[in-house]
Amino acid sequence: MVKIKDIANALEMFAPLPLQDGFDNAGLQIGLTDAEVTGVLLCLDVTEAVIDEAIASGYNLIVSHHPLIFSPLKRITGKSYVERCVLKALANGIAIYSAHTNMDNAPGGVNYRIAEKLGLKNVRILVPKEESLLKLAVYVPLSHADAVRNALFSAGCGSIGNYGSCSYNVSGFGTFMANEGCRPFCGAVGELHREEEIRIETVMPAYVKDRVVQVLLNAHPYEEPAYDIYPLKNSWGSVGSGVIGELSVKCDEPTFLAMVKEKFNVGSLRHTKMLGRAVKRVALCGGAGGAFAQAAMAAGADVYITGEARYHDLFNYDGKMLMAVLGHYESEQYTMDIFREIISEHFSGLEVKKTAVNTNPVNYM
């Protein structure tokens, strides 16, 4: 029996909620986590038509990219489409879960899927998250160093780029005196003890801190383990906004733009003036990613692709870098494929389908 919380856990293993940007409201929007799932409908945006489709399909879970509820609702009277969707979902027992900027920022998430559709290689994060990492240093007796180290890795420590199980280890000795009432792992109460120890240093995302500390306390043999946690100024290169990569073969600008238009079924591809250069290095960010164009230019991109950009921002890159604007919906439409792959991998017998409703509010004549 698959429950709503099981689907949420699978999605959050791929794109943890703490990766979302501060303005966002990803996660469970409506519903109870213990409800059994009868089927999952995937969409970019939750509309009344999408909820009607879920009802007709007998599905009680909608997974969307854009959260239905961004801001707190002061009343639910049906005045707006958001209020009407909330009313209809509640009346029909439909849960709604959203994975938004956490899915944008996650390794292998939305922007990686766009890059895959464009055939980019050597894909890496364009704007890494800052000040999101912590350093852990813990002192462990030699006899338990391997066990503690492995426990920390299993809890989420030790990832640096594409490398895992990373740590630095220094041998030394620690001293301590157990007072009355202690039950020391080694040494005797009232006596100064000297123990050969290993100082293990490793890194971790800030959001796993509580879990890591609990695992550390469980794995460490001492009653009072000595450990330090401090913030790092390092960029987190595995997580962040946008990506940049290279085409396998250079092409001219008209050929590249035509390929983008075809791959993403764009009704009208807007772009800055072509520069007559070959396209090799491509930066991109789905959705409203116009703010990251400067980072793309600084990274040496020949072209920057996004879903939305402000009119006046385009002047900043005119004559300097080709910039193409797909449309918000068009740039993120393949997010539904990511959802389906994650859910189907974990729950092979569960009915999962993409909505047949085109929720793009923009039409082209």
C-alpha positions, 0 to 999 in steps of 0.5 A, spaced: 500 500 500 503 506 497 501 512 501 502 520 500 507 520 504 511 515 501 511 519 494 513 525 498 519 521 501 521 519 494 521 526 491 524 529 497 530 524 496 531 526 489 530 534 491 530 535 498 525 541 500 531 545 504 534 546 497 528 550 495 529 558 495 526 562 500 520 565 497 518 558 495 512 554 498 514 547 495 511 540 499 505 538 500 499 543 499 493 539 500 491 533 503 493 528 508 500 524 508 497 517 511 492 517 505 493 511 500 494 513 493 489 511 488 493 514 482 498 520 481 497 525 475 503 530 474 502 537 471 506 543 471 500 547 474 494 545 478 488 548 474 481 546 475 481 542 469 487 538 472 483 537 478 477 534 474 482 530 470 484 527 476 477 526 479 475 522 472 481 518 472 480 516 479 486 519 482 487 522 489 494 525 488 496 531 483 504 532 483 505 539 480 512 543 479 509 550 481 505 550 487 498 552 487 499 555 494 504 560 494 502 565 499 497 564 505 490 564 504 486 569 508 479 566 506 477 560 501 470 563 498 472 561 490 473 568 488 480 566 485 482 560 481 487 558 487 481 558 492 476 554 487 482 549 486 483 548 493 475 547 494 475 542 489 481 538 491 478 538 498 471 536 496 474 530 492 479 528 497 485 529 492 492 531 495 496 536 491 504 536 492 509 540 489 516 540 487 518 547 485 525 550 486 528 544 490 527 540 483 530 546 479 536 546 484 537 539 485 542 535 481 539 532 475 533 536 476 529 541 471 535 544 468 539 538 467 533 535 463 533 541 459 540 540 458 539 533 456 534 535 451 539 540 448 544 534 448 549 538 452 555 535 455 560 536 461 554 539 464 555 543 471 551 548 475 551 555 473 550 559 480 552 554 486 548 555 492 552 559 497 553 558 505 549 552 505 555 547 507 558 545 514 564 542 516 564 537 522 570 535 526 569 529 531 574 525 535 574 518 535 578 512 538 582 508 533 577 502 535 571 505 532 574 510 527 571 506 521 564 505 524 563 512 525 566 514 519 561 510 515 555 512 519 557 519 517 557 518 510 551 514 510 547 520 514 549 525 508 556 527 509 562 527 505 560 529 498 564 534 494 562 534 487 562 528 484 566 524 489 563 521 495 565 518 502 570 524 503 574 525 509 580 528 512 583 524 518 589 525 523 592 521 528 593 524 535 591 523 542 586 525 547 585 526 554 580 526 559 578 525 566 571 521 568 568 524 574 563 521 579 557 518 576 560 517 569 561 510 565 567 511 561 568 507 555 575 507 557 579 509 563 577 509 570 573 514 574 577 519 577 583 518 573 586 522 567 586 518 561 590 518 555 587 515 548 589 514 541 584 518 537 583 520 530 580 526 528 575 525 522 573 532 518 568 531 513 563 536 510 555 536 509 549 540 507 546 544 513 540 541 512 542 534 514 545 537 521 540 534 526 540 527 522 548 527 522 549 529 529 544 523 531 547 518 527 554 520 530 551 520 537 549 513 536 555 510 533 560 513 537 562 509 543 563 515 548 558 518 553 560 525 551 563 525 544 567 531 542 565 534 536 565 541 532 561 544 527 562 550 523 559 554 517 563 554 510 564 559 505 565 554 500 560 554 494 556 548 493 557 546 486 553 540 486 546 544 487 544 551 485 541 555 479 541 554 472 547 549 468 552 550 463 555 545 458 557 544 451 554 542 445 558 536 442 559 539 435 559 547 434 553 550 430 551 556 427 546 561 431 540 560 426 541 552 426 541 552 434 535 556 435 531 552 430 533 546 434 531 549 440 524 551 437 523 544 435 525 541 441 521 545 446 515 546 441 516 553 442 510 557 438 515 564 438 522 564 440 524 570 442 532 572 442 537 578 442 540 580 435 545 574 432 552 575 433 554 571 427 558 566 432 559 559 432 555 556 438 559 551 443 558 553 450 550 553 452 548 556 459 540 555 461 535 556 467 528 554 466 522 558 468 524 565 470 531 565 470 533 572 466 537 574 473 542 569 471 544 571 464 550 575 467 553 569 470 552 566 464 556 571 460 561 571 465 562 563 464 563 565 457 557 562 454 555 563 447 548 563 448 543 563 454 536 560 454 531 561 459 523 561 460 522 568 462 526 575 461 525 582 462 525 587 456 530 592 459 534 586 461 535 584 454 539 590 452 544 588 457 546 583 453 545 585 446 551 585 442 555 581 447 551 574 448 546 571 444 540 570 449 533 566 447 527 566 451 523 560 450 517 561 455 516 559 462 511 553 460 515 551 454 522 551 458 519 547 464 515 542 461 519 536 461 519 536 469 513 532 469 518 526 466 522 527 472 516 526 476 514 520 473 521 517 473 522 518 480 515 515 482 515 509 477 522 507 479 520 506 487 513 504 486 512 500 479 505 498 480 502 505 481 498 508 476 502 515 474 500 519 468 502 526 465 496 531 465 492 531 458 491 538 459 495 544 457 496 548 462 500 554 459 496 560 460 500 563 454 497 562 447 500 564 440 497 566 434 
